Amino acid sequence: MVAQTKQRHTHAMTEPADHPLRATLSQLMHERTIPVFASPAVARSWVMLVSDEERAAETDWVARLGETADGRMAQMSERSGVIWERHGEFSTWLKYDAGVDPRFAARKGLGFGAIRTADVEGLQGAPGRVFRSVEIVVARAEPKPTQFDGVIDLTQAVCCDVFDHHARIWSDFRSHEGAGRIYVHDKGLKHDELSRLLQGLIEIGHYRKLALLGFPVARDLMAWLKTAEARLNLITADMAAQGATQDALLERLMALSAEVESRANAVRFRQGATEAYYRLTEDRLASLRESRVEGFSTMQEFIERRLQPAMRTCEAASKRLDDLATRLGRASDLLRARISISLEVQNQNLLRSMDLRARLQMKLSALVEGLSVFAVSYYVFNLVKYALDPLLSGHERLAHILYAPIIAAILTLAWLFITHRKKRIEGAAE
């Protein structure tokens, strides 16, 4: 009894086994945070477009700088750090300095330029090409408009309150010394709000510009679509007017279909990536919880006013390509139906010709059967006559009397024999 009680107690204390991805997926929720929780601070991020051929070299390059895990390398301390992350078609580098001298924002330039490319170990000479760079300065002091002179162009700048009026941001979305600039006035951010704000601002800019990679592709596609649609219209017009042979129409239609499929394969990845980046940009903008500042556009208004037309162009190009493929399918179906009808008409004419030939064959067969009766009867009668002539020698009158019924009998038997054989052959064929 005591042993059974101990066994049940031991079984109750045994924990179920963890799923192998439990810890990994839990850690994933915290990996992409920037460990900056108090101002003043400066952060700068770079986006590097890395081709598939350069990925292996990039891995070796980053491995010489520090330990990497799951496409991430982080060298962080309480006050500064460098983070490298690999994404689908690009990589990001981030350097931050937290807890800097609070008086730096009062200096000329509001603290911009504090982090340069040369300050990031390993960034210079890294595989890939710089696609975007942005520098963010966070301070508790609200700058005067004159302090923005030569730093951010307020006449074309974005200014809005974010995170429920706990911070205010300024940016003109222009490149200054190789980087965009965002100034953040910390009006009372708490807990990890500053970290989330920095991450959101960086990702908004990165995804916004990455989404625009699809715009040149869409413009080239639109120009090609105009030519392709004209070719399809000409094919369908020739098909309706029967101005070309079916073989020629089919060849032209197949050539155009191959080109459309090739174009679709070439732009499919970029179209999907553009849509994904655009959705991510919208999601990050919504997370800012912006409020308008009089006289300025919000970040969402500024970005959507410039980004949406490009995205609509990409969407229109994608829809036109799909529509062209659909129209090609309908034209192919019509041509196949036309070819099928032509083949059916040819088959019907062939069957009529075969039926006519069969009837002629039957008539010839009947004629041959009649001739065969006479031919067989003639040879059989000659054999009979050859046998009877010696016996009826000197009785010519009797011989002539016997020859008539013999001939009739031979004709009858020959006809019955040929008819019987014909029926047997026809029965075997059925």
Salt bridges, closest charged atoms under 4 A:
ASP18 OD1 - ARG22 NH1 2.78
GLU58 OE1 - ARG55 NH1 2.87
GLU58 OE1 - ARG86 NH2 3.61
GLU85 OE1 - ARG32 NE 3.81
GLU85 OE2 - ARG72 NH1 2.56
GLU85 OE1 - HIS87 NE2 3.83
GLU89 OE1 - ARG270 NH2 2.56
ASP97 OD1 - LYS95 NZ 3.96
ASP101 OD2 - ARG103 NH2 3.09
GLU142 OE2 - ARG168 NH1 3.77
ASP161 OD2 - HIS165 ND1 3.22
ASP161 OD1 - ARG168 NE 2.70
ASP161 OD1 - LYS187 NZ 3.31
ASP164 OD2 - ARG289 NE 3.10
ASP172 OD2 - HIS176 NE2 2.94
GLU177 OE1 - ARG116 NH1 3.62
ASP186 OD2 - ARG140 NH1 3.89
ASP192 OD1 - ARG196 NE 3.26
GLU193 OE1 - HIS166 ND1 3.70
GLU203 OE2 - ARG32 NH2 3.22
GLU203 OE1 - ARG284 NE 2.43
GLU229 OE1 - ARG320 NH2 2.72
ASP238 OD2 - ARG252 NH1 3.00
GLU259 OE1 - ARG231 NH1 2.99
GLU275 OE2 - ARG279 NH2 3.32
GLU301 OE2 - ARG292 NH2 2.11
GLU315 OE1 - ARG312 NH1 3.98
GLU315 OE2 - LYS319 NZ 3.28
ASP333 OD1 - ARG336 NH2 2.15
ASP355 OD2 - ARG359 NE 3.30
GLU369 OE2 - LYS422 NZ 3.00
